[in-house]
Amino acid sequence: MTQRAQLTGLLDRLAIDDLITGYARAVDDGDWPAYRALFTPEGRADYRGSGGIEGPAADVSAWLEETMLLFPVRQHLIMNRQVRIESVDGEAGDSALVLADYINPMRLDTEPIAAARPDVSEDEALPTAPNFTSGGRYAFGLRRTDAGWRLREVVVHEKWRRTSEDLDPHSR
């Protein structure tokens, strides 16, 4: 492998890392135009492995926008990224696969809690810990485009989830 090919590979990996980080930030910040911009025109997302939907990125984005209203505080932690860039005659190709583990703590919206319990102050209604945490693995299919690396496919494989009730011995 030439030094130029090695440099190209490193630059690709940095760009791919930025793309995956951009994905997490777009979802966590509720920036749905940014989320859609991460995908190729034919890009798809599959959240069925975590109880969601599958379809074109625009449709999934609309579903996420509505669903994530329940969780105004969320923070994807995407780690253990394994990047495999297609090789064509010893050079970097135009497709890649990234497998990455995630942990995703989210906090439920407390307004419905406060509205349902007028005897409880808003401060008392605020949860002190994430209400919902899940973990699993993403499979990101990527394609190099004129605009840079973009998501062709996102598939979520949830492995576990825990709610605040799971931690509360009085809720059992």
Sequence and secondary structure as in RCSB ss.txt:
>XXXX:A:sequence
MTQRAQLTGLLDRLAIDDLITGYARAVDDGDWPAYRALFTPEGRADYRGSGGIEGPAADVSAWLEETMLLFPVRQ
HLIMNRQVRIESVDGEAGDSALVLADYINPMRLDTEPIAAARPDVSEDEALPTAPNFTSGGRYAFGLRRTDAGWR
LREVVVHEKWRRTSEDLDPHSR
>XXXX:A:secstr
  HHHHHHHHHHHHHHHHHHHHHHHHHHHT HHHHHHTEEEEEEEEEEETT  EEEHHHHHHHHHHHGGG SEE 
 EEEEEEEEEEEETTEEEEEEEEEEEEEEEEE  SHHHHHH TTS HHHHS SS SEEEEEEEEEEEEEETTEEE
EEEEEEEEEEEEEHHHH GGG 
